[in-house]
Amino acid sequence: MKKGLVITAFMIIVFISSSVLFGNTLEERLSKFAGDNGKNYMKPFITAFGTNLNTGWFQTAKVTKPFRFGFTLSTALAFVPEEDMKFMASNPDTNLYIGNEVESATIFGNDGGYFDSKVTGIDALMLPKGIDLNIVPFVFPQVFVGLPGGFEIIGRYFPPVELSKDIGEISFWGLGLKYQVSKLIPLCPVAISLQGVYQQFKLEDIITANCTFFNAQLSKGLVVVPITLYGGIGIENTTVTAKYEYTGGINNTNEVKFDITVENEFRVILGMRYKLLILDICADYSFGKYSVARLGLGFSL
């Protein structure tokens, strides 16, 4: 019963988050872009979503004892900087439209630009609006299991589910491995760990995202109260393949396919975990190009 309620709540929150992000349909928005315009329109989304996916992978540098486990449900909010709300769109067909480029909204911006037509009977090319959103939400469940030798394995998974006809089918999974190096240091006053993570996210056949995240962690439990302070530094990489049909011009439909890579983004994480018996409550903040606030609730045995 409790498991069913958790899954239902998770699906509702993901549905709301995805509806906010994608509006009518992402494919309809992208169909108005050719060439690098679609890539530049989408890049802030890739950065924000990849940053959210790479959030919440630890709440202490200590590894779980062998064969013990825990579960966490987290909400992450990525903050989009002002400079990523717009981009300069290039003219996709100078034979049909006037001008070389125009300022237009990225997926997170507001008003789209347009190119006036130079051919009688051809309408101006109106570029899609953004969703006017500078905070990007995401929700994710994860489990972690302690292994012998100072290791811990962490997993995330959400099976392919059609959230709506407009949004389509969404799925993601991730796997991380952590090793507590401080176990090799006699009388070390803090816990120190290294972690590597790989994740994949899919939206229909439009978007496939692959994310990696490598980090070093440090934590220290307080003596008087059941609070653990933790922090870390990490480097992340997100690569996305997108494909869709461009429907601009005169009866013109072409498949557009491109890759977007957001490489070597650094982040610093600071957080706190409160433990009450088996209940874990954690909150942290990541400082980077896109900063992220995360709140997590779960248990560990």
Secondary structure, DSSP 8 states (H G I E B T S, - for coil): -HHHHHHHHHHHHHHHHHHHHHSS-HHHHHTT--THHHHHHHHHHHHHHHHHHTS-S-S-SS---BT-EEEEEEEEEEE--GGGGEEEEE-S-TTTBSSSEEEEE-TTSS---EE-BSSTT---EE-------SEEEEEEEEEEEEETTTEEEEEEEEEEEEEETTTEEEEEEEEEEEEEGGGGSTT-SSEEEEEEEEEEEEETTTEEEEEEEEEEEEEEE-SSSSEEEEEEEEEEEEEEEEEEEE--SSS--EEEEEEEEEEEEEEEEEEEEEEETTEEEEEEEEESSS-EEEEEEEEE-
